[in-house]
Amino acid sequence: MIVYGKQISLYILDNFPEIIEEIYLQKEIDKRLFYRFKNLEKKIVRVDFKRAQAMAKGGNHQGFLLAIKDIDFTNFKEIKDSSDFLLVLYNITDVGNIGAIIRSAYAFGVDGVIITAQKNFSLEPVIRSSAGAMLSMPIVLEPNALDLLNELKMANFRVYGASLDGRDIRGIKFGKKKAIYLGSEGEGIPNKIVSKMDEKITINMVREFDSLNVSAASAIICDRIANG
């Protein structure tokens, strides 16, 4: 698995050096930083711009690319008893949104993020878009959103869905175990799933507006749950 970019490379170097398998550098870097990479005793490869661009698939690598070990999804059974606060992303496919949601979820104390209603999901681009936060957060892949909802309830979670016609989040007292469903801007969450939820929630706004971007809404919801 290849990740690229200076920020994510340094984050991995600082926090997860054990997952680094090879280091690819496209330009000269600070000597102290170079020796930090060298001390990992992993292969360091100098690559030209053309190869670096190919490895990053045209992305902004800033001269830093890492080959890292494959990251596994977490099984829901591993976290359901130890978690009190989960986010469920229903059919959210935009990598930038998913990464931003994971960043704010990690910052505000969410215990895990569950990706649902997606058949094919790749962790590789999300690692970068989450600025590395994904490596510190359990990520669960559960294709069937309805089955997941039933499992959450059986594990004593109260299940909430973000919706424009929901109740203002500021007036809700959340229980100890809560799971928040967030839907894509285009489709939202299907009625057959919403109908089985405990409550719909929304963010009241001062000015009339259709909706917030899902990643912005997620950050506000997480903050209000964490900090009141």
C-alpha positions in Angstrom: 0.0 0.0 0.0 1.4 3.4 -1.0 0.7 6.6 0.8 2.2 10.0 -0.1 2.6 13.5 1.1 4.8 15.1 3.7 2.2 15.5 6.4 1.0 11.9 6.3 4.5 10.5 6.0 5.7 12.4 9.1 2.5 11.4 11.0 3.3 7.7 10.3 6.9 8.2 11.1 6.0 9.8 14.5 3.2 7.4 15.4 3.3 4.2 13.4 6.9 3.6 12.3 6.3 -0.2 12.6 4.0 -0.2 9.5 6.6 1.4 7.2 8.1 -1.1 4.7 9.9 1.1 2.3 10.6 4.9 1.9 10.6 6.6 -1.5 12.1 10.1 -1.7 11.8 12.3 -4.8 13.9 15.2 -3.5 16.5 16.1 -0.9 15.2 16.4 2.6 16.4 17.8 5.9 19.4 15.7 7.1 17.9 15.1 10.6 14.7 13.9 9.0 16.6 11.7 6.6 18.4 10.0 9.5 15.1 9.4 11.3 14.0 7.4 8.3 17.4 5.7 8.0 17.2 4.6 11.6 14.1 2.6 10.8 16.5 0.3 8.9 14.1 0.1 6.0 15.0 0.5 2.3 15.2 4.1 1.1 14.7 4.5 -2.6 15.5 7.7 -4.6 12.9 8.1 -7.3 12.6 10.6 -10.1 9.6 12.9 -10.5 8.0 10.8 -13.2 8.1 7.6 -11.1 6.9 9.5 -8.0 4.0 10.9 -10.0 3.1 7.4 -11.2 3.3 5.9 -7.7 1.0 8.7 -6.4 -1.3 8.4 -9.4 -0.9 12.1 -10.1 -1.4 13.2 -6.5 0.6 15.9 -4.7 3.3 13.7 -3.1 5.6 16.6 -2.1 8.6 14.3 -2.6 7.5 11.8 0.1 6.0 8.4 -0.5 5.8 5.4 1.8 5.1 1.7 1.2 3.2 0.6 4.4 1.7 -2.6 5.6 -1.9 -3.3 4.6 -4.4 -2.0 7.2 -7.2 -4.3 8.2 -10.8 -3.4 8.9 -12.0 -3.9 12.4 -14.8 -6.4 13.1 -17.9 -4.9 14.7 -17.9 -7.6 17.3 -14.5 -6.4 18.5 -15.7 -2.9 19.4 -19.4 -3.2 20.1 -19.0 -3.9 23.9 -16.2 -1.5 24.5 -17.6 1.5 22.5 -20.0 4.2 23.6 -20.0 6.5 20.6 -20.0 5.3 17.0 -20.5 7.0 13.7 -22.1 5.2 10.8 -21.5 6.5 7.3 -24.3 5.4 5.0 -23.3 5.3 1.3 -20.9 8.2 1.7 -18.4 7.7 -1.2 -16.4 10.9 -1.4 -12.9 10.2 -0.1 -12.4 13.8 1.1 -15.6 13.8 3.1 -14.8 10.4 4.7 -11.3 11.5 5.6 -12.6 14.8 7.1 -15.3 12.9 9.1 -12.7 10.5 10.5 -10.4 13.4 11.5 -13.2 15.2 13.5 -14.5 11.9 14.9 -11.0 11.1 16.2 -10.6 14.6 17.6 -14.0 14.5 19.5 -13.7 11.1 21.0 -15.7 8.8 18.7 -14.8 5.2 19.4 -15.2 3.9 15.9 -16.5 4.7 12.4 -18.6 2.2 10.5 -18.8 2.3 6.7 -22.0 0.8 5.4 -24.0 0.4 2.1 -20.8 0.1 0.1 -19.7 -3.0 -1.7 -16.2 -1.8 -2.7 -14.3 0.4 -0.3 -10.6 1.1 -0.3 -8.7 2.3 2.8 -5.7 3.6 0.9 -7.0 7.0 -0.2 -8.8 7.6 3.1 -5.5 7.2 5.1 -4.2 10.4 3.3 -7.5 12.3 3.3 -7.9 11.7 7.1 -4.4 13.1 7.7 -3.5 9.7 9.3 -6.3 9.8 11.9 -7.7 6.6 10.3 -4.7 4.7 11.6 -5.7 5.6 15.1 -9.5 4.9 14.7 -11.2 1.5 14.3 -12.9 1.4 10.9 -15.6 -1.2 10.4 -17.0 -2.3 7.0 -20.6 -3.6 7.2 -22.3 -3.8 3.8 -25.9 -4.2 5.2 -27.0 -1.0 7.0 -30.3 -2.6 8.2 -28.6 -5.6 9.7 -26.1 -3.3 11.3 -28.8 -1.2 12.9 -30.3 -4.3 14.4 -26.9 -5.4 15.8 -26.4 -1.9 17.3 -29.7 -2.1 19.1 -29.0 -5.6 20.4 -25.7 -4.2 21.7 -27.8 -1.5 23.6 -26.9 1.4 21.4 -29.5 4.2 20.9 -29.5 4.9 17.2 -29.9 8.4 15.7 -30.1 9.5 12.1 -29.0 12.9 10.8 -32.0 14.4 8.9 -33.3 17.9 7.9 -36.6 17.1 9.6 -35.1 15.9 12.8 -35.1 17.3 16.3 -32.5 20.0 17.1 -29.4 18.3 18.5 -29.1 20.9 21.3 -32.3 19.7 22.9 -31.3 16.0 23.0 -29.8 14.3 26.0 -27.8 11.4 24.6 -27.5 8.2 26.5 -24.2 6.4 27.3 -24.2 4.3 24.1 -25.1 6.1 20.9 -24.6 5.5 17.2 -25.2 8.3 14.7 -26.1 7.5 11.1 -24.9 10.1 8.5 -26.1 9.8 4.9 -24.8 11.1 1.6 -25.9 14.5 0.4 -27.5 13.1 -2.7 -29.6 10.3 -1.2 -29.5 10.6 2.6 -30.7 7.6 4.6 -33.5 5.4 3.2 -36.9 5.6 5.0 -36.8 1.8 5.7 -33.7 2.4 7.9 -34.8 5.8 9.3 -38.1 4.2 10.5 -36.3 1.8 12.7 -34.1 4.4 14.4 -34.7 5.8 17.8 -34.7 9.4 16.8 -33.8 11.8 14.0 -31.5 14.7 14.8 -30.7 18.0 12.9 -28.6 21.1 13.3 -30.7 24.2 13.5 -29.3 27.1 11.5 -29.7 30.8 11.9 -30.2 31.4 8.1 -32.2 29.3 5.8 -30.1 26.8 3.9 -30.6 23.4 2.4 -27.9 21.6 4.4 -24.3 21.5 5.5 -21.7 19.4 3.8 -21.8 16.0 5.5 -18.3 16.4 6.9 -19.1 19.8 8.4 -22.3 18.5 9.9 -20.5 15.5 11.3 -17.9 17.8 13.1 -20.7 19.9 14.6 -22.6 16.8 15.8 -19.6 15.2 17.3 -18.6 18.4 19.1 -22.1 18.9 20.5 -22.3 15.4 21.8 -18.8 15.6 23.3 -19.0 19.1 24.7 -22.6 19.9 25.0 
